[in-house]
Amino acid sequence: MATRSSVRPAEAGATSAGAIVAAVIAAILVALGLFLFLGRDGDGADAPAAEPGSTPPPADRSACTQVVIASSPEKAGVLGAVVEEYNRSDRQVDGTCVFAQVVRKGSGTGAAALARGWDEDVDGPRPDVWSPAASAWGEVANERARAADRAAVVPADASSIATSPLVIAMPRPMAEALGWPDTQIGWKDLAALATDPAGWGSKGHPEWGPFRLGKTNPNVSTSGLNATIGSYVAATGTSSDLTVADVTDQAAEATVAAVESAVVHYGDTTLTFLSNLQRADAEGRALGYVSAVTVEEKSVLDYNEGNPAADPDLTDPQPPSVPLVAVYPTEGTLVSDNPWFVLEADWVDQTTRAAAADLLAFVQSEPSQQRFLADGFRTADGEPGPLATEANGVLPDQPTQVLSPPNGQVLTALLESWERNRKPARVLLVMDVSGSMADVVSGPGQTRLALAQQAVLGSLQGFAEQDEVGLWVFSSEDAQDGVRPWTSLVEVAPAAQSLPQVEQMVPRLVPGGGTALYSTTKAAHAAMLTDAGPRRIEAVVLLTDGVNEHADNDLDAVLDALQAEPGAANVRVFTVGYGEDADQATLQAIAEASDARSYNASDPTAIQQVMLDVISNF
């Protein structure tokens, strides 16, 4: 397990805002019906359906009361260590021994599983306790369950076991150029920098180019939502008591649009940005990828340790040459509260409840809280630990202000305003229609192509009217005698014009031939590059179920072609490896070469959720 060095901090506190975040998400769900993000964790890497933690129950403890805890991935390692210690303590509740087990479960996937009744064949061990990253996910699970006429099983209230405030993470030299740590920095400062024609040149560093922001989609991610609320608070010049008139004010919308104009792309998880930044740092271009990204404070510490995914089993972390620092927006921020939900489900009896309560007391005890502090969290009541130091990029006396969210009506108007003012996207969808797409998927009894068609059509709702979309298909069937193996079915054009054509063409696709992966990737990237510019998110979404079967087999040439020159327009290639035969390693290399992300849909039945995740980048 990777470890961090400890530095003694100053004393400070932070207010937990789990109930606040929960109210925000609940309002979104009720007002907008945004249930698309239930299958993923907005601020961290998705976990498998259930990945065992470090506490598998041994046979000789089978007579004990068993407590299964489903934990969000970023804290599963440290929570597993605490639970191991609990198990070794031989505690008893109501005269019975207790044995607890931690399983890793993404917050969004956990919410989805609970909403549909938790199928152990699909979702893994059924939990008695659920601890997502934030209380908001409890509201998500309950609202989804009620919408499906199922009983809500997540209690309204829960205790916190650790906290982490949301921050704007910046490479240290860039933050220092803005006055960090002595000068307070807010969203208006970033908006001004984003719209300054001189970019970082206005701060004495023209070599850094324009200000670039990494920000997750507020419709699917807590950090993205909180960042959006903060930018509107700053734009209106009010406290957090926003009104509909505030968020629809033209001047306020112009300020928000200025912030959004700096976005490199959106996304469903902050790990996309942190992983790309780590790779850029290793290549000596850390200051050329992003200038800032909204994340949890703990992620700053994880990144600086060389472990942006917070992998507890990482044995060789690579600390960056250029570390990140945490900027706490002048306008205020929110706090992830890591709740301890004892589920109100029929499989959780009173003995198990008593055992879960005893375990909670152990987790919240001083020795256990010290473990969380050593892992980069703050305590359950917000106290910073030994890692919260300026030397480590964290300010222990921050945040000084925690935002309250707007009400549901205002939040609806806010997100509608964001849709109007977010950075537009120009996206080319590229679908593999090779012969293997005719294979029938067991379970649904449909072909791979049929499932992919449904997924692509379902994801189109993620585009807005200011976006531009096109469609290509490819296989090697017609690639004889120099004939190109791809076909443009819908030219890239404004969504109002192109999406109806895409909806007509996708159901008509017929599989055949082999997979011309490399030549199609280069051609799609080159086609998009001809009209690429900084005012839009320029991207290719490439879906394939195979490996390259075309005569063009020079992967190095593909990767070289995808890498943008410093200061030049960048077209990102987001790849989807579909089915168990997809060349996931190559697709990841393609995505990384263009500073994008690769999505693994090796389980074909997961393709619909994966496509929703992909489109959240725009």
N, C-alpha and C positions, 0 to 999 in steps of 0.2 A: 504494500500500500504506500502511495506517495505521502510524504509528510511535509509540513511547513515548519520553518523556524518561527519561534515566538518572540514577540517584542511587547514590552509592557505598555498598555494603553492608558489614556486619560479616562476618567470616569465620565459617563454620559448616558443618556437614555433615549429611547425612541418609542413612539406610540404605535401599538399594533392597530391595523386598520382592516382586519379580516371582515368585520361586519359591513364596513363601508364598501369594500370590493364586492362582497356578495350582493349588496343592494344594487350596485352598478350592473353586474351581470344579470341579475334577475330582471332588472328593468329592460335590459336589452332583449332578453328572451321573450318577455311578455309583449313589449312594444313592437319588436321587429321580427320575431320568429326566427332568430338566427341560431339554428341548431346545427349548422353545418360543421361546427368545430368540435363536436362531442367526441370524435374519435382520436383526438390528438391533444398533446400537451403544448399549450401556447408558448411556454417559455423554457422549454428544455427538450432534450431528445426524446423521441417516442421510445417507450419500452416495449418488449414483446408482450404477448397476452398475459403471461405471468412468468417472470424470470426469478428463480429461487434466489433468496438472499443468502445470508451467511448462517442461518439458524434452522437447518432442517431437523425435524423432530426425530430423535433416535427411538428405536423400538422399545427400549426399557422405560420410556416416558409416556407410552401410549395410554396408560391409565390416568394420566393427569388431565386436568382441564386444558384444552387446547385453545389458544388465541392466535388467530391469523391476522396479521397487519399488512394491508396493502399500502405501500409507501411510494410517493413520487420519487423518481430515480435520483434526483440530485442529493437527497438526504438518506437514501436507502442504506448506503454503506455505514454511515455513522450511527443510524438508528439500529441497524443490525448488530453493531458492536455493543451498543447499550443493552439490547435485548439478550445477547449472549451472556452478558454479565448478570442480568436478571435471572436467566435460567440457571446459572451456576450458583445463585444465592439460595436455591431451594426454598423459595417463599411458598407459603400455603395460604389459601383463601377458603374460608368456610370449611376448614379441615381437610382440604384437598390440594395436592400439589398442582402447580401451574407450569405449562410450557408454552412459550410464545414463538412464533415464526414470522419472519419478515419476507414478503415478496415484493419485487419491484413492479410498479404499475404506473404508467404515465397518468397524470391527472385527468386529461381529457378522455383517455381510453377507460379509465376507472369510472368516470361519470357516465359514459355510454353504457358500460357493462351493468352498472347499478340501475340505470334507467330501464333497461330491457329485462331485468330480472336475474342477471349474473348466471350465465350458462358455464359450468365448470369445464365442459368439454371444449369450449371456445375461449373462455376468459381466464382459465386457471383456477387455483384454489380460491374458494369463496371466503371473503374476509369477514371478520367480526368487527375489526377496526379499520377505518379508512383514513389515511392522512395525505391528502393532495397538497400541492404547493400553497394553495390559498383557499379560504372559506368559500370564495365565489363558486368553486366547482360543486359544492354541496347544493347551492341554489340551482346550478345548471342541471345536475342529476335529478333533482326533485321536479323542476319545471318540465323536463323531458318526460319523466315518468307520468306526471299528471296529464300531459298532452296525449299520452298513449293509454290513458285510463288505467294506469298501474298505481299501486300504493307507493308513496314517497317514503324512502327508508333512511334518508340522511337527516339527523336532528337539526333543528334550527340553530342551536348554539353548540359551541365546542371550545375546549381549552386549546391554547397554543402550546406547541412544544419547542418552537424556535421561530425566529423572525429574520427578515432580510429586507431592508428598504430598497425601493427601485431608484436607480440612478442613471445618469448619462455618463457612460464610460468613454474616455478619450485617451488617446496616446499621450503620455506625460508631456512631451515637448509642445504639443498643440495646446493642451490645457494650460501649461505655464505661459504660453504666448498670450493667452486670454486673462492671465493674472492669477491662476490657481496656484496655491490654495488660499491666498489672502483676499482675492477679489471674488465676490459672489457672481455667479454666471447663471443666466436664465434663458428661457426660450426666445425672448426678444433679441438677446445678444446673438444667438445662433441664426435667427431669421435675418438679422442685419448682415451677418457674415455670409450667409447663403446667397443673398441678393447683391452683394458687392461685386461689381465686375472684376475687381482686382483679386477677389478671393482671398486666399491667405497672404497675398502680397500686401494687403491692407494692414497686416499685422507684422510686416517685415520678413515674410517667408514666401516669396513667389514660387519657390521650388516645390511647395506643397500643393500647388494648383488650387482648384475650387474646393469649397467646403462640401464634404460628402457625408451623408447621414445614413446609418443603418437602422431601420425601424420595422418592427413587426406589424402585421395587419391588425388594427384595433377590433375588427370583427371576429378575430380568432385568437388573439393573444392578450393576456392581461397587461404585459409591459407595453404593448402597442396602444392599448386602450388608455392606460394611465398617462402615457406620453402625449396622446392626443388631447386628453382633458387638460393637461398642463399647458399645452400650447394655446388652447382656447382661453384658459384663465389669463395667460400672459397677453394674448391678443386683445382681450376686452378691457384689461386693466382693472378688473374687479377682483373680489375675493372669489371663493369657490361657489358663491351663490349666483350661478349663471342663470340667465333667462333665455327664452326662445329668441327674443329680440337681440340679445347679446350675440348669440352664436350665428345669427343670420345677418348681422350687421356687415355691410360691404367692407369696411375698413378691417374688421376682425378677420373676415374671410381672406382678405388680401394678405394679412400677416401669416395666417395658417398656411396659405398657398406658398408663401415664401419659404417657410420651414420645409414643407413637403417637396418643394422643387429640388432640394438638396439630397433627397432619398436616392440611393443607388438602386434599390429595389425593396419590396416589402417581403413578407415571409411569415411562416407559421411558427418558427422557432428562432430564438436568438443564437443558437448554436451554429446556424449557417454562417452568420457574420463572424463569430469568434473563431471558428475553424478556418475560414478563409483568411482572417487576419493573422492567425498563427502561421499559416503557410506563407502569406505575404512577408511576414517578419523574417522567416527562415530564408527567404529569397532576397532580403535586403530592401523590401519595398513597403514596409509597414505604414509609412506615412502617405502612401499613394492609393491605398484601398479605401478605407473609410476614416473620416475625421472623428466620428462619434457614433455610438450605438447604445440604445436604451436597454438596460439589463438590470438584474438584481445585483446588489452590492457584493454578495457572495461570488458571483460570476467574475467580478474584477479580481478577487483573490485567487480563484481557480485558474483564471487565464494567466495571471502573473506567476503562478506556480508552474505553468507549463502543462496544465490539465484542464482545458476549457470545457471538456465534457464531464468533469467531476467524476472520473472513473476511479473507484476505490481500488481497483486491481492494477492500475497503471504503475509499472515498475521503473520506467525511464522517462520521467517528465522532462520537457525541454523548455525551460523558462525563456521568455522572449527577450530579444535585445532591446526592444522598445516596450516598456510596460504600460499598462493602462492605469488611469486614476479615476476615481469616482467624483463626478460633479453632481451636487445635490441642487436641483433647480431652485432659483430664488423664489419662484412662485409656489413651491411646495412639491411634495411627492406622496406616494402611498407605500404601504408596507405589506409584504407577503407574510402571512401569519402561521402557515403550516399547522392546520387544525388537527385535533384528535377526535374523529367522529366515531362513537360507538353506535353501530348501525341499529336502527329500529326495525329489524327484520325478523321474520319468524324463526330463522335458524340461530339467532343470538338469544340464549336463555339467560336467566337471572344469574346463574353461577358464572357464566362467561362474562356477563356485565361486571360482576364483582371483581373477577380476575382482571378485566380490562382497566377498571378503576385503580386497582392496586398497581398495575403496570404503568399507568399514567403517572401515578405518584412517584414511581421510581424514575421514569423518564424526566420528570420535572425536578427531581432532587438535584442538589448542588453538584455532586460528582458527575452525574449524567449531563447536566447543562454545561459543565466544563468541556465535555467531549464535543458538544455542538460548537462551542466557542473555538475550540482547537481546529474545527473543520471549516471555519469561516462564517458561521452563522452568528447572529446575536441571540441572546437568551429569549425565553418565552415572553418576558416582560420588556424586551427591547434593549437590554444592557449590552454594550459592545464588549468584545473579548480581546485577547492578547494580539490578535492579528489586525485589529482595527486601528492602524497607525498610518500617519502620513507617509512614512517610509514604504509602506505596503500599498499606497495609493488610496487609502480610506481615511476619512475624517471622523473620529469617534464622537465629536460633538454635533454631528449632523445626522439626520435632518432636523432643522429647527421648526419646520412647519409641515404638517400632514394635511393634505387636501381632503375635503369632503366632496363627494360626487354630486353632480346635478341630479334632479329628479328624472323620472322616466320620460316625461314629455320633452324636457330639455335635452336629455341624452339622445332621444330619437332625432331631434332636430340637429344635434351636434354631429351625429354619425352621418346623417344625410348631407350636412354641410361638408363633412370630410370627404364624402364620395364625390362631391362636386369639385373639391379643391385639391384632392390628392394628385400626385404626379401621374400623368397618363401613361399607358403602356402601349407598345407596338409589338405584337406577338405573332410568331408563325408557328402553328401547330403542325407537327410532322409525325405521321402515323405509319408504322410498319404494317404492311398488308401482305407479308410473305406467306408461303404455304402453311407454315407452322401455326399461323393464327387461326387455322381451321380446326386445330385440335380441340376436342371437347373437354371441358373442365368438370371433373367429378364433383358431385354435390349439386351445383346449380344445373348441370346437364346442358350447358350452353357452350358455344365455342369461345375461344379466347377473344376472337374479333367481336363477337356479339357483346361480351362483357365490356370490352374496351369502348365499343361504340356507345353503349349506355353511359359509361363513365365520362367520356368526352362531352356528350350532349348534356349531361347533368352538371358539368363544371362550367358551362358557358355562361351561366347566370352570374359568375364571379366577375365578368367584364362589365365595365361601365360605358356609357355612351361616348365618352371622350377617348376611349381606347380604340386601337386599330388591330384587326385580327385577320389572319389568312390560314389556309390549309394546304399542306402537301401530303402525298402518300408516297411510299417507296417499296420496291422489291426489285430483285434482279431479273424478273421474268422477261422484261423487255430490254435488258441491257446488253443485247447482242449487237455486234457490228457497230459499236460506238454509240448506240442509242442510250441516252441517259436513263438511269434506273429510278428516277423520281418524276412525279407529275404534280404540277400546280393545279389544284382543283378550284381554289378560291384565292384570288389575289389579295394581298394585305390591303385593307381599306377600313374606313370608319365602321365601328361595330354595327351601327344601325343598318348599314348596307351589307356588310359581310356575314354577320351572324345568321341571318335567315338562309343564306346560301350554304353556310357550313352545316346548318341543321338539315338541309335538304340532301347534301352530299354524303354525310357520314353514314346514314343508314344504307346507302347504296354500295358501300365498299365490298369488294370480293377478294378473298385471299388467293395468292399464287406466287410461285417463284421463291427465290432465296432472299437473304438479308444483305442489302447493299449499304451497310452502316457507315463506312468511312467516307465514301464519295458523297453520300447524301448529307452527312453532317457538314462537310466542307462547303458544299453547294448552298445549303440553307443558311449557314453563317455568312457566306459571302454575299448572298442575295440581300440579307437584312442589313449588312454593313454598308451597302451602297447608299442608303438613305438614313443612316443612323445619326443621331444628334443627342446633345445633352439634355434636351427638354423632355425626353420621354425615357421610360424604361424599355430598353431594346432587348428582346429575348427570342430564343427558339425553345420550344417544348418538344422534345424528341422522345417518342414512345416506341420501344422495340422489345421483342420477346426472344431475340436470338443473338448470334455472334456474326461478325462480318463474313459473308460468303461471296463477296465480289472480288474481281481481279485487283481492284485498288485495295491493297492491304498494308499501306504504310501509315501506321498509327502515329509515328513521330511527326509526320507531315501534317496530320490532322491537328495534333496538339499545338504545333508551332503556329498553325494558321489561326487558332482560336485565341492566342494570347495577344491582348491589346498593347499597342505601343504606349509609352507614357504620354499622357495628354490627349491621346486619340480616343475616338468613340469606341465604346465597348458593347458588343452583343454577347449576352450571357446565354449559355446553352444548358437548360435544365433537362436532365435526363430521367427517364422512367424505365427501369429494368423490370420487364413484365414477364412473369412466369419463371419456372425453375431453370430454364435453359438460357436465360438472358446473361450476357457477359457483364456482370455487375462491376467488376474491377475496371474494365475499359470504360464503361459509362461513367464511373466515378472520376476517372482520369480526365475524361472529356469535360465534365462539369467543372472540375477544379481548375482546368486550364483556362476557363473563361470566367473564373470567380463566381460560379453559380453553385448549384447543389444537385446531387443525384438522389433519386428516390427509389427505394427497393419495394417492388410489388411482386416479389417471388411467389407469393400466394395470390393467384389470379383473382380470387374473390375479394381481395382488398383494393382492387384497382379504382373503385369508385371513390373511396376515401382518399387514396393517394392523389387522384386527380384534383380533388378539392384542395388538398394541401398544396399542390403545385400552383394552382391558380391564385392562391392567397399571396403569392410573391408579387402580384400585380395589382 
